[in-house]
Amino acid sequence: MPATTKLSPRTYRIVGPQKQVDERDTPHFQVRRGDWGERIRLWRQTRLRANTEADALKRTVGTEGRDMRGDPNNSFLHAVGETPEGKLNPERVPVPDPAAMARKIKEIARFFGSDVVGITHLDQAYVFSHRGRGCVAEGLNPGDPIQLTHKFAICLGQEARDDYDWYLTSNSEISDIKYQMSHRGQIAPTFMLAAYIRELGYPARAHFHMTEVNPIPLAVNAGLGELGRNGMLIHEEYGARLHLAVVTTDLPLTVDEPVDMGVEDVCRVCMKCAQTCPTYSIPFGDKVVINGVEKWAINVETCYKGRLAAQGRYINCLNCVSTCCYNKRSAWWHTLAGWMLKKTPIPLRAFYIKPLLMLDDLIWGKKPWRHMKWLDFDNAPGTATCSIPGCIAKHQPLERKPLHKIPKLKNGALPAQ
C-alpha cells in the first residue's frame, strides 16, 4: 500500500487507528441482507414494482438493473457498471510538471461536465476492503478483496443548475427524481476522465456509485468542502446538494489541501438539519468517535428506515439538504457571506454566524419548502395512504411534521446522542 499523509480538516479529526470498511457492511447491502429487519428488506426489494408511468420513470432514472421490469440493461447505471475498464495506451505521455497536469485535469473534468474538482492522495482508509457488488464483464464477484494501489484520487462534484428549486419540493416524488437524475449525471464525466487518463498511458479507475472508495472523506481532503452535522459534504456554493464521484490514478499530479470555510462553526450553532430530520437521525449533541474518526455521526439505520413512512410516495428524504443554510441559489450575497465567514477569525465567528442564521430563518424559514407541479406529480401535502396490511389510519405526512426542539443545555454543553 502506498503511504499517505494524514490530513487534519477541522470538521473531522483522526484520533485513533482506522480499519478499512467492507462495502457489504454499508447500508444498502445491510438492508438487502435483512440486517435491519424484514419490513425494510421487503420495501427495498419491492419499492418500484408497480406498473405505472411514474414507477417506470423512477426505475429508468434511479435504480440498478435488478429493479428493472423489462431488462437490466434498461438501467443506465447497470449498463455503464457492466462496461469493462479500457486498456492502457502502451505509449505513455510524459508528465514533466505534475502541477501543470493537475490544472489540465481539472479543466478537462469541468469540460466533461463536473462543476468542481479537487485532488488528494488516495488514503487507503477510504478504500473498501471487499466488494459489495460484482462486475461480470471484469470477472469480479461480491466479496472479492479490493486491491487499489493508485496514488491519487481525483474528486469530482456536480450540481445541476436548477437543483435548488427542485430540492425545495422535498419530501416528494419530484425532489426524489431530481436527486436520482443529478446523481446519475456524474457517471459520464467520471467514466470519460478515467478513459482519458488511460489514453495518456496511466492507470485510472472510475468510481461513480457504491464501487471501491468512500468519496466524502476523500472530497474533504481534496478541498471540495467540509463535513457537516448531517454527515454530508458541504460545499461553499452548493451546500449538500453536490453529487460526488472519484477517479483514482497513478498519473503524476499535485494535490490540494483541505479548506476551512466555517462549516465547523456554523454546524455547531445552526442545527436546522437536526430539527427537521423526521427520524431524529441527526444528532443535536457533540461529535463522537467512530472507527478512529471524531465527527458528527448520523444514525444510518433510523435514517434508512424512515423511508417506510413515505408510504411509496418517494424514496429519499432530503430535508437535511433542503434546510441546510448553505443550500442557496448562487448569488452575490451568498458568495459575500461565505467570503466574510472565512475571513472572520475563528473565535469571533459565532458573533457573525448567529445574525446570519436569524436572517436565514426570517427570509427562507426554518424549513424551506415550495409547491411544484411537474408532469403528473404534485408535492402538495396530503393524507398519506398506509401500505401496511390492515392499517386504516390517516397518517400525517412527513412534510407537516413539526420541528424538533433543540435540547436544553446541560452543564453548558448539548448532550451527545
HELIX and SHEET records of a PDB file:
HELIX    1   1 GLU A   23  ASP A   25  5                                   3    
HELIX    2   2 PRO A   27  ARG A   33  1                                   7    
HELIX    3   3 GLU A   38  THR A   46  1                                   9    
HELIX    4   4 GLU A   53  GLY A   62  1                                  10    
HELIX    5   5 GLY A   65  ASP A   67  5                                   3    
HELIX    6   6 PRO A   72  ASN A   74  5                                   3    
HELIX    7   7 PHE A   76  GLY A   81  1                                   6    
HELIX    8   8 PRO A   98  PHE A  112  1                                  15    
HELIX    9   9 GLN A  124  TYR A  126  5                                   3    
HELIX   10  10 VAL A  136  GLU A  138  5                                   3    
HELIX   11  11 ASP A  163  TYR A  167  1                                   5    
HELIX   12  12 GLU A  173  ARG A  184  1                                  12    
HELIX   13  13 ILE A  187  GLU A  199  1                                  13    
HELIX   14  14 PRO A  215  ASN A  221  1                                   7    
HELIX   15  15 VAL A  263  VAL A  269  1                                   7    
HELIX   16  16 LYS A  272  THR A  276  1                                   5    
HELIX   17  17 VAL A  300  LYS A  305  1                                   6    
HELIX   18  18 GLY A  306  ALA A  310  5                                   5    
HELIX   19  19 ASN A  319  SER A  322  1                                   4    
HELIX   20  20 TRP A  332  LYS A  343  1                                  12    
HELIX   21  21 ILE A  346  LEU A  348  5                                   3    
HELIX   22  22 ARG A  349  TRP A  364  1                                  16    
HELIX   23  23 LEU A  398  ARG A  400  5                                   3    
SHEET    1   A 3 ARG A  13  ILE A  14  0                                        
SHEET    2   A 3 VAL A 293  LYS A 295 -1                                        
SHEET    3   A 3 VAL A 288  ILE A 290 -1                                        
SHEET    1   B 4 VAL A 116  HIS A 121  0                                        
SHEET    2   B 4 PHE A 152  GLN A 158 -1                                        
SHEET    3   B 4 HIS A 243  THR A 249 -1                                        
SHEET    4   B 4 ALA A 204  HIS A 207 -1                                        
SHEET    1   C 2 GLU A 226  LEU A 227  0                                        
SHEET    2   C 2 LEU A 233  ILE A 234 -1                                        
SHEET    1   D 2 LYS A 373  TRP A 374  0                                        
SHEET    2   D 2 PHE A 377  ASP A 378 -1                                        
END                                                                             
